[in-house]
Amino acid sequence: MTPIEPVVIAVHVDDPALRKRLTDLLGSVDWLSLVREGQDADLVLSTTRAAPDNVNLTAREREVVALLAEGLSNKAIARKLGISVDTAKYHVGRVIDKLDATSRTEAVTHAARRGVILL
């Protein structure tokens, strides 16, 4: 039986703790070989956490979009934040406008893609 050539992997991960966990895990696999970033590799594992886009949301609007992501209604958002339903509606409208969205769902999608919220 011919020996299997190892798959050569380079790991490029910004988070040092995650990079260590990945290299420890992958380093224990017999048929994998880890190399430093920039060296020839069959595969490069790369991840970076997106920096929040320049979305000019207030702290309250960030709270509101996070609650929208949980699927809360305006009434539930108002209760959770201790504000009136009309104020919650206003904040939801501002979030939708600032994220250039056409719906609550699209606002959540845009916020997640821009790094405003993590899903």
N, C-alpha and C positions, 0 to 999 in steps of 0.2 A: 504494500500500500504506500502510495506517495504521500509525503508529508504535505499538509495544507499550508500554503503561504499565508502569513498573518495579514489581516487587514490593518493598514496603517492609518491611524487617526490622530489628527491634531485638534486640541481643544482650545477654543478662544471664547472665554466666558469672563465678563467683567466682574461679576461677584466672586470674590476670592473663596468664600466658604462653599459656594456651589461648584466652583472650579475644582477645589480639593475633593469634594464628594464624588464628582464625576471621574476625576483621574484615579482616585482610589478604587472606585467600582470597576471602571474599564480596565485598569491595570491588573485586575485579578482575573481577567478573561484570557485564557491561554491563546486563543487564536486572534487576539488583538495586539497591536504594537502601538504605543503612544509615542509621538514625537512632539518637539516644541513647535509652537506656532511659527509659520514661515518656512518650515522644512517641507520637503515633498511628502504628501500624504494622499491616500486614496479618498479620504473623507475628512472634512473639517467641521467640527461641531462648533457653532458660533451662536452666541446669544447676547443680546444687549437689551437692557430695560429701556424702553422708550422714555425719553425725557418729555415732560408735559409740554405740549405745543403752546404757543403763545396765545392761549384762549384767555380772554380777560373776564373770567368769572369771579364774582365775589365769593367770599368764604361761604355765605349762605347759599348762593347758587350752586356751589360745589356740593354742599349738603343735600340740596334738592335733587341734583342729578344722580347722586348716589342712591337716594330714596326712590327715584324713578327707576333705577336699575333693579331695585328690589321688587318693582311692580306695584308700588303703592299708588293709590288714588290721590287726588288733590285733598280730599277730606282726611285721609290717613296721614298724608304729609303734614297737613295743618296740625293734626293732633300730636304727631311725633315731635314737631318743632315748637309747639305751643304758640302757633300763630293762627290767624283767621283763614278760612277757606279762600276768601278773596285774595289775601296776601299770598297764599300758596299758589293760586292760579297765576298771579302776577309773576312770581318767581319762575314758575314752569314756563310761562310765555317768554320771559327774558332768556332763560336757558336755551329754549328752542331757537330764538332769534340769534343769540350770540354764537351758537354752534352751527348756524346756517342749516337747520334741520326743518323738516316739514311735519314731523310728528314727535311724540314722546319717545317712541321706539328708536326713531332715527337719531334723536338727540343723544340717547344712551349709546348707540353705536358710534356716533362721532366722538363722544367723550372718551369712550374706551380706546378707540383708534389713536386719539391724540394724547393718551396717557393721563387724562384728567381723572379717570377712575380706573380701578383694576377690577376686572370681573373674575 
